[in-house]
Amino acid sequence: MLTTLDLCKNIEDAAGWKMTTARDFDKLSDTIFFSIHERVSSTTLKRLWGYVDEDVKPRRYTLDALSKFLGYNNFDEYRNQTGEPQSGFVQSVSLKVEDLKAGNCIDLRWPPDRQCLVRYLGEARFAIDEAVNTKLHVGDTFTCHLFLRHEPLMLSYLVHDGNPPVNYVAGKIDGVNWTLR
């Protein structure tokens, strides 16, 4: 069963920084509010992290709010989790399609040994130029608006072998790594 110490570590992972200064707690308080529209004061966060030396047990509201920030309904659900939360913040490098020019190529790789080279056609459309150890084939086309490093990649309107469009997820478990060529 997970504890409040685990909760603090998971919050730092989700926020993307360690709580080491007073400003870190102010920033976290604001981030939580903008995310879930519930206020947890920076003073309360400092107590929970042990940044200030006060032996105060955290209130249920605080634990529930922090759990919601991580994508759970409440602290009980967080504490009894058996897998990944259903939602959460993504802290990975992204490639936005609007930053590409027609003809740009992206090398996609995901475990165990899958690889595709895709070429940007414009208007969020891509064509597969190379495919190794994957169900995707050279000549397939798809739509995609965002590539997130080490996250699953959703291909929309995939035209595969000339069949009607379908959706496809690459790297569903371990995510996809991408390199702009």
Phi and psi restraints in degrees (value plus and minus 20) as a CYANA .aco file:
   2 LEU   PHI     -98.6   -58.6
   2 LEU   PSI     132.5   172.5
   3 THR   PHI    -135.7   -95.7
   3 THR   PSI     159.5   199.5
   4 THR   PHI     -86.3   -46.3
   4 THR   PSI     -49.2    -9.2
   5 LEU   PHI     -84.1   -44.1
   5 LEU   PSI     -61.7   -21.7
   6 ASP   PHI     -81.7   -41.7
   6 ASP   PSI     -61.6   -21.6
   7 LEU   PHI     -79.3   -39.3
   7 LEU   PSI     -65.3   -25.3
   8 CYS   PHI     -81.3   -41.3
   8 CYS   PSI     -64.0   -24.0
   9 LYS   PHI     -83.6   -43.6
   9 LYS   PSI     -63.6   -23.6
  10 ASN   PHI     -85.6   -45.6
  10 ASN   PSI     -55.0   -15.0
  11 ILE   PHI     -84.5   -44.5
  11 ILE   PSI     -64.8   -24.8
  12 GLU   PHI     -80.8   -40.8
  12 GLU   PSI     -62.3   -22.3
  13 ASP   PHI     -81.4   -41.4
  13 ASP   PSI     -64.5   -24.5
  14 ALA   PHI     -87.8   -47.8
  14 ALA   PSI     -59.4   -19.4
  15 ALA   PHI     -92.7   -52.7
  15 ALA   PSI     -52.6   -12.6
  16 GLY   PHI      74.7   114.7
  16 GLY   PSI      -7.0    33.0
  17 TRP   PHI    -172.9  -132.9
  17 TRP   PSI     138.5   178.5
  18 LYS   PHI    -107.8   -67.8
  18 LYS   PSI     127.8   167.8
  19 MET   PHI    -107.5   -67.5
  19 MET   PSI      76.4   116.4
  20 THR   PHI    -143.5  -103.5
  20 THR   PSI     -39.3     0.7
  21 THR   PHI    -148.8  -108.8
  21 THR   PSI     143.0   183.0
  22 ALA   PHI     -78.1   -38.1
  22 ALA   PSI     -57.7   -17.7
  23 ARG   PHI     -82.9   -42.9
  23 ARG   PSI     -55.0   -15.0
  24 ASP   PHI     -79.1   -39.1
  24 ASP   PSI     -60.5   -20.5
  25 PHE   PHI     -91.5   -51.5
  25 PHE   PSI     -56.5   -16.5
  26 ASP   PHI     -82.0   -42.0
  26 ASP   PSI     -65.3   -25.3
  27 LYS   PHI     -83.1   -43.1
  27 LYS   PSI     -62.8   -22.8
  28 LEU   PHI     -83.6   -43.6
  28 LEU   PSI     -62.4   -22.4
  29 SER   PHI     -77.3   -37.3
  29 SER   PSI     -65.8   -25.8
  30 ASP   PHI     -85.7   -45.7
  30 ASP   PSI     -61.9   -21.9
  31 THR   PHI     -81.4   -41.4
  31 THR   PSI     -63.5   -23.5
  32 ILE   PHI     -82.9   -42.9
  32 ILE   PSI     -64.8   -24.8
  33 PHE   PHI     -81.4   -41.4
  33 PHE   PSI     -65.9   -25.9
  34 PHE   PHI     -87.8   -47.8
  34 PHE   PSI     -45.7    -5.7
  35 SER   PHI    -101.1   -61.1
  35 SER   PSI     -70.2   -30.2
  36 ILE   PHI    -137.0   -97.0
  36 ILE   PSI     -19.5    20.5
  37 HIS   PHI      39.1    79.1
  37 HIS   PSI      16.0    56.0
  38 GLU   PHI    -150.4  -110.4
  38 GLU   PSI     117.5   157.5
  39 ARG   PHI    -113.8   -73.8
  39 ARG   PSI     108.4   148.4
  40 VAL   PHI    -144.6  -104.6
  40 VAL   PSI      96.7   136.7
  41 SER   PHI     -87.1   -47.1
  41 SER   PSI     133.6   173.6
  42 SER   PHI     -84.9   -44.9
  42 SER   PSI     -50.3   -10.3
  43 THR   PHI     -84.8   -44.8
  43 THR   PSI     -62.6   -22.6
  44 THR   PHI     -82.8   -42.8
  44 THR   PSI     -62.5   -22.5
  45 LEU   PHI     -83.5   -43.5
  45 LEU   PSI     -61.2   -21.2
  46 LYS   PHI     -80.8   -40.8
  46 LYS   PSI     -60.3   -20.3
  47 ARG   PHI     -83.8   -43.8
  47 ARG   PSI     -65.4   -25.4
  48 LEU   PHI     -82.6   -42.6
  48 LEU   PSI     -59.2   -19.2
  49 TRP   PHI    -100.2   -60.2
  49 TRP   PSI     -30.9     9.1
  50 GLY   PHI      59.6    99.6
  50 GLY   PSI      -3.9    36.1
  51 TYR   PHI     -87.6   -47.6
  51 TYR   PSI     -54.9   -14.9
  52 VAL   PHI    -129.8   -89.8
  52 VAL   PSI     124.3   164.3
  53 ASP   PHI    -109.2   -69.2
  53 ASP   PSI      59.6    99.6
  54 GLU   PHI    -153.2  -113.2
  54 GLU   PSI     104.3   144.3
  55 ASP   PHI    -107.1   -67.1
  55 ASP   PSI      58.6    98.6
  56 VAL   PHI    -141.2  -101.2
  56 VAL   PSI     112.0   152.0
  57 LYS   PHI     -96.7   -56.7
  57 LYS   PSI     112.8   152.8
  58 PRO   PHI     -86.3   -46.3
  58 PRO   PSI     123.6   163.6
  59 ARG   PHI     -93.7   -53.7
  59 ARG   PSI     135.8   175.8
  60 ARG   PHI     -79.4   -39.4
  60 ARG   PSI     -58.9   -18.9
  61 TYR   PHI     -76.6   -36.6
  61 TYR   PSI     -64.2   -24.2
  62 THR   PHI     -83.2   -43.2
  62 THR   PSI     -68.2   -28.2
  63 LEU   PHI     -83.7   -43.7
  63 LEU   PSI     -59.8   -19.8
  64 ASP   PHI     -85.3   -45.3
  64 ASP   PSI     -63.6   -23.6
  65 ALA   PHI     -82.9   -42.9
  65 ALA   PSI     -64.7   -24.7
  66 LEU   PHI     -84.5   -44.5
  66 LEU   PSI     -56.6   -16.6
  67 SER   PHI     -86.2   -46.2
  67 SER   PSI     -59.4   -19.4
  68 LYS   PHI     -82.6   -42.6
  68 LYS   PSI     -59.0   -19.0
  69 PHE   PHI     -77.6   -37.6
  69 PHE   PSI     -52.4   -12.4
  70 LEU   PHI    -106.3   -66.3
  70 LEU   PSI     -22.6    17.4
  71 GLY   PHI      82.3   122.3
  71 GLY   PSI     -12.0    28.0
  72 TYR   PHI    -120.9   -80.9
  72 TYR   PSI     143.6   183.6
  73 ASN   PHI     -96.5   -56.5
  73 ASN   PSI     -52.0   -12.0
  74 ASN   PHI    -186.0  -146.0
  74 ASN   PSI     157.6   197.6
  75 PHE   PHI     -86.4   -46.4
  75 PHE   PSI     -55.7   -15.7
  76 ASP   PHI     -80.0   -40.0
  76 ASP   PSI     -64.0   -24.0
  77 GLU   PHI     -84.1   -44.1
  77 GLU   PSI     -62.6   -22.6
  78 TYR   PHI     -80.5   -40.5
  78 TYR   PSI     -69.8   -29.8
  79 ARG   PHI     -82.6   -42.6
  79 ARG   PSI     -53.2   -13.2
  80 ASN   PHI    -120.1   -80.1
  80 ASN   PSI      -5.8    34.2
  81 GLN   PHI     -79.4   -39.4
  81 GLN   PSI     128.3   168.3
  82 THR   PHI    -139.0   -99.0
  82 THR   PSI     -24.1    15.9
  83 GLY   PHI    -176.0  -136.0
  83 GLY   PSI    -177.4  -137.4
  84 GLU   PHI     -96.1   -56.1
  84 GLU   PSI     129.1   169.1
  85 PRO   PHI     -86.2   -46.2
  85 PRO   PSI     138.9   178.9
  86 GLN   PHI     -93.8   -53.8
  86 GLN   PSI     -40.5    -0.5
  87 SER   PHI    -171.4  -131.4
  87 SER   PSI     144.9   184.9
  88 GLY   PHI     152.0   192.0
  88 GLY   PSI     153.3   193.3
  89 PHE   PHI     -99.1   -59.1
  89 PHE   PSI     125.3   165.3
  90 VAL   PHI    -124.6   -84.6
  90 VAL   PSI     101.0   141.0
  91 GLN   PHI    -132.4   -92.4
  91 GLN   PSI      37.6    77.6
  92 SER   PHI    -146.9  -106.9
  92 SER   PSI     142.4   182.4
  93 VAL   PHI     -88.3   -48.3
  93 VAL   PSI     115.7   155.7
  94 SER   PHI    -140.2  -100.2
  94 SER   PSI     134.3   174.3
  95 LEU   PHI    -144.5  -104.5
  95 LEU   PSI      94.3   134.3
  96 LYS   PHI    -110.2   -70.2
  96 LYS   PSI     117.3   157.3
  97 VAL   PHI     -81.8   -41.8
  97 VAL   PSI     -53.3   -13.3
  98 GLU   PHI     -85.5   -45.5
  98 GLU   PSI     -33.5     6.5
  99 ASP   PHI    -108.6   -68.6
  99 ASP   PSI     -23.1    16.9
 100 LEU   PHI    -114.2   -74.2
 100 LEU   PSI     139.1   179.1
 101 LYS   PHI    -137.4   -97.4
 101 LYS   PSI     126.7   166.7
 102 ALA   PHI     -71.8   -31.8
 102 ALA   PSI     113.3   153.3
 103 GLY   PHI      80.5   120.5
 103 GLY   PSI     -38.7     1.3
 104 ASN   PHI     -80.1   -40.1
 104 ASN   PSI     124.0   164.0
 105 CYS   PHI    -136.2   -96.2
 105 CYS   PSI     125.5   165.5
 106 ILE   PHI    -145.7  -105.7
 106 ILE   PSI     107.6   147.6
 107 ASP   PHI    -110.5   -70.5
 107 ASP   PSI      98.5   138.5
 108 LEU   PHI    -128.1   -88.1
 108 LEU   PSI     114.1   154.1
 109 ARG   PHI    -160.8  -120.8
 109 ARG   PSI     120.3   160.3
 110 TRP   PHI    -172.5  -132.5
 110 TRP   PSI     135.0   175.0
 111 PRO   PHI     -84.9   -44.9
 111 PRO   PSI     133.2   173.2
 112 PRO   PHI    -102.0   -62.0
 112 PRO   PSI     -55.2   -15.2
 113 ASP   PHI    -172.7  -132.7
 113 ASP   PSI      17.7    57.7
 114 ARG   PHI    -104.1   -64.1
 114 ARG   PSI     126.2   166.2
 115 GLN   PHI    -174.7  -134.7
 115 GLN   PSI     117.3   157.3
 116 CYS   PHI    -160.2  -120.2
 116 CYS   PSI     122.6   162.6
 117 LEU   PHI    -130.3   -90.3
 117 LEU   PSI      99.8   139.8
 118 VAL   PHI    -135.7   -95.7
 118 VAL   PSI     126.4   166.4
 119 ARG   PHI    -135.4   -95.4
 119 ARG   PSI     112.8   152.8
 120 TYR   PHI     -97.2   -57.2
 120 TYR   PSI     106.8   146.8
 121 LEU   PHI    -117.9   -77.9
 121 LEU   PSI     -36.2     3.8
 122 GLY   PHI      88.4   128.4
 122 GLY   PSI     138.5   178.5
 123 GLU   PHI      31.7    71.7
 123 GLU   PSI      22.4    62.4
 124 ALA   PHI      46.0    86.0
 124 ALA   PSI      -3.7    36.3
 125 ARG   PHI    -122.3   -82.3
 125 ARG   PSI     123.4   163.4
 126 PHE   PHI    -153.2  -113.2
 126 PHE   PSI     133.3   173.3
 127 ALA   PHI    -142.9  -102.9
 127 ALA   PSI     123.3   163.3
 128 ILE   PHI    -108.2   -68.2
 128 ILE   PSI      98.6   138.6
 129 ASP   PHI    -116.3   -76.3
 129 ASP   PSI     -48.7    -8.7
 130 GLU   PHI    -161.4  -121.4
 130 GLU   PSI     123.2   163.2
 131 ALA   PHI    -166.0  -126.0
 131 ALA   PSI     105.7   145.7
 132 VAL   PHI    -148.7  -108.7
 132 VAL   PSI     105.1   145.1
 133 ASN   PHI      37.4    77.4
 133 ASN   PSI      19.6    59.6
 134 THR   PHI    -158.5  -118.5
 134 THR   PSI     142.7   182.7
 135 LYS   PHI     -95.1   -55.1
 135 LYS   PSI     -35.1     4.9
 136 LEU   PHI     -96.8   -56.8
 136 LEU   PSI     130.7   170.7
 137 HIS   PHI    -146.3  -106.3
 137 HIS   PSI     133.8   173.8
 138 VAL   PHI     -76.0   -36.0
 138 VAL   PSI     113.5   153.5
 139 GLY   PHI      77.7   117.7
 139 GLY   PSI     -38.6     1.4
 140 ASP   PHI     -81.7   -41.7
 140 ASP   PSI     129.4   169.4
 141 THR   PHI    -147.0  -107.0
 141 THR   PSI     134.7   174.7
 142 PHE   PHI    -177.1  -137.1
 142 PHE   PSI     150.0   190.0
 143 THR   PHI    -132.6   -92.6
 143 THR   PSI     120.2   160.2
 144 CYS   PHI    -175.4  -135.4
 144 CYS   PSI     120.2   160.2
 145 HIS   PHI    -129.8   -89.8
 145 HIS   PSI     -37.3     2.7
 146 LEU   PHI    -174.0  -134.0
 146 LEU   PSI     114.5   154.5
 147 PHE   PHI    -133.0   -93.0
 147 PHE   PSI     103.2   143.2
 148 LEU   PHI    -132.9   -92.9
 148 LEU   PSI     103.8   143.8
 149 ARG   PHI     -85.9   -45.9
 149 ARG   PSI     111.4   151.4
 150 HIS   PHI      48.0    88.0
 150 HIS   PSI       3.7    43.7
 151 GLU   PHI    -144.3  -104.3
 151 GLU   PSI     136.8   176.8
 152 PRO   PHI     -77.2   -37.2
 152 PRO   PSI     128.7   168.7
 153 LEU   PHI    -134.8   -94.8
 153 LEU   PSI      99.5   139.5
 154 MET   PHI    -113.7   -73.7
 154 MET   PSI     101.0   141.0
 155 LEU   PHI    -122.6   -82.6
 155 LEU   PSI      99.3   139.3
 156 SER   PHI    -118.3   -78.3
 156 SER   PSI     133.5   173.5
 157 TYR   PHI      29.6    69.6
 157 TYR   PSI      24.7    64.7
 158 LEU   PHI     -91.4   -51.4
 158 LEU   PSI      99.1   139.1
 159 VAL   PHI    -117.5   -77.5
 159 VAL   PSI      87.2   127.2
 160 HIS   PHI    -132.6   -92.6
 160 HIS   PSI      98.1   138.1
 161 ASP   PHI      35.2    75.2
 161 ASP   PSI      12.6    52.6
 162 GLY   PHI      58.3    98.3
 162 GLY   PSI     -15.6    24.4
 163 ASN   PHI    -100.0   -60.0
 163 ASN   PSI     146.9   186.9
 164 PRO   PHI     -78.2   -38.2
 164 PRO   PSI     131.6   171.6
 165 PRO   PHI     -79.2   -39.2
 165 PRO   PSI     122.9   162.9
 166 VAL   PHI    -156.2  -116.2
 166 VAL   PSI     152.6   192.6
 167 ASN   PHI    -123.2   -83.2
 167 ASN   PSI     132.3   172.3
 168 TYR   PHI    -164.8  -124.8
 168 TYR   PSI     120.0   160.0
 169 VAL   PHI    -134.9   -94.9
 169 VAL   PSI     104.0   144.0
 170 ALA   PHI    -122.0   -82.0
 170 ALA   PSI     119.4   159.4
 171 GLY   PHI      46.5    86.5
 171 GLY   PSI      20.3    60.3
 172 LYS   PHI     -76.3   -36.3
 172 LYS   PSI     -55.1   -15.1
 173 ILE   PHI    -115.6   -75.6
 173 ILE   PSI     -71.6   -31.6
 174 ASP   PHI    -122.4   -82.4
 174 ASP   PSI     -22.9    17.1
 175 GLY   PHI      61.5   101.5
 175 GLY   PSI     154.2   194.2
 176 VAL   PHI    -138.6   -98.6
 176 VAL   PSI     117.7   157.7
 177 ASN   PHI    -119.5   -79.5
 177 ASN   PSI     123.1   163.1
 178 TRP   PHI    -153.0  -113.0
 178 TRP   PSI     129.5   169.5
 179 THR   PHI    -155.6  -115.6
 179 THR   PSI     107.8   147.8
 180 LEU   PHI    -100.1   -60.1
 180 LEU   PSI     106.9   146.9
